[in-house]
Amino acid sequence: MKTKLFLITFCLLGYFSFAQEAGDIVGVWEPGHGKAKVKIDKIDDKFYGKIVWLKEPIDPATGEPKVDKNNPDESMQNAPLRGFRILKDFQYQGEGIWEEGTIYDPENGTSYSCIITMNDENTLDIRGYVGVKTFGRTDTWRRLTRKK
Amino acid sequence: MYHNLKIAGSCFLLICLMFSCSVNTEKHEITTPVLDLKAVGPLFEGSNTATATWEFSLQDLFPNLEENIKIEKAKVKSIQIQTREGMDFPKIGKMVIEMKSKYTDMTKIGLLDDNIQPDKKYTFQVADEQEDLQTAISDERITFVGDFDMLEDEYYEDVIFDLQVTLEIETRN
């Protein structure tokens, strides 16, 4: 009986210590390549992420701050990459999953469907895909400052 | 002869069908009131975000139209910004403006490729590609989001820009 009670208490503790809420994704995150830092915040009822730091902020070809030169909309190709919103329109689905959003790759100027899964409070799996979730690529992002 | 008559008849029917399916639309130019595009401090060097919300009713926007107004098309024609008069402002670099509503994704509508000086009015370069704006207008509540680069090393409290957006909206009667 005592063992059962201990097991139930242990399981409940484990569940509540990692029970996630929509706002847990808010913070500054570093993608796997380490070339940028992305701040995720909430606007109205959805979540968005923008580049707030670049390892190499200057474009060696121009000597100027990097811009979104691969944007298919030519009128927006001078938008600065620092401050660029690459994660858009994510909605919390529960159980540490944010869906319905897109991720933009400035390297090729393409937006992909995206799903974000929180592995633990300091790591996210960001999966970009085209059409079906099976055909995609996952990158693990790390929270910049650990929660205390 | 009979063949020619058949072709002429088909053409006539096709023209009748085209006219019966066509809808009467009307273009309107609507300018938002001056909106508070506000960034809540403390603001630090680097990228910061300011937001403004425009709530309206289609009936108030188009008082001369009957009820059940349908928005056929919409596009942003111009975006203007000015720092709030008498407010202390940091040095600000380029700004990008996006918009969203309840049922539309966030979409980029303008870029200001210039540093923003106090007490000067700036006009944004409007995006060539604009998606789903008619749905955003139908939602009757739009959030404008401005991402700007703060160039100064010090931190600042709230800053407010005066934002005005002009839209071309096509309604269906």
Boltz contact constraints between the chains, C-beta under 6 A:
constraints:
  - contact:
      token1: [A, 44]
      token2: [B, 143]
      max_distance: 6.0
  - contact:
      token1: [A, 52]
      token2: [B, 46]
      max_distance: 6.0
  - contact:
      token1: [A, 52]
      token2: [B, 47]
      max_distance: 6.0
  - contact:
      token1: [A, 73]
      token2: [B, 127]
      max_distance: 6.0
  - contact:
      token1: [A, 73]
      token2: [B, 128]
      max_distance: 6.0
  - contact:
      token1: [A, 73]
      token2: [B, 129]
      max_distance: 6.0
  - contact:
      token1: [A, 75]
      token2: [B, 125]
      max_distance: 6.0
  - contact:
      token1: [A, 75]
      token2: [B, 127]
      max_distance: 6.0
  - contact:
      token1: [A, 75]
      token2: [B, 128]
      max_distance: 6.0
  - contact:
      token1: [A, 76]
      token2: [B, 108]
      max_distance: 6.0
  - contact:
      token1: [A, 76]
      token2: [B, 111]
      max_distance: 6.0
  - contact:
      token1: [A, 76]
      token2: [B, 127]
      max_distance: 6.0
  - contact:
      token1: [A, 78]
      token2: [B, 113]
      max_distance: 6.0
  - contact:
      token1: [A, 79]
      token2: [B, 96]
      max_distance: 6.0
  - contact:
      token1: [A, 79]
      token2: [B, 111]
      max_distance: 6.0
  - contact:
      token1: [A, 80]
      token2: [B, 94]
      max_distance: 6.0
  - contact:
      token1: [A, 82]
      token2: [B, 47]
      max_distance: 6.0
  - contact:
      token1: [A, 83]
      token2: [B, 47]
      max_distance: 6.0
  - contact:
      token1: [A, 83]
      token2: [B, 147]
      max_distance: 6.0
  - contact:
      token1: [A, 83]
      token2: [B, 149]
      max_distance: 6.0
  - contact:
      token1: [A, 88]
      token2: [B, 106]
      max_distance: 6.0
  - contact:
      token1: [A, 89]
      token2: [B, 105]
      max_distance: 6.0
  - contact:
      token1: [A, 89]
      token2: [B, 106]
      max_distance: 6.0
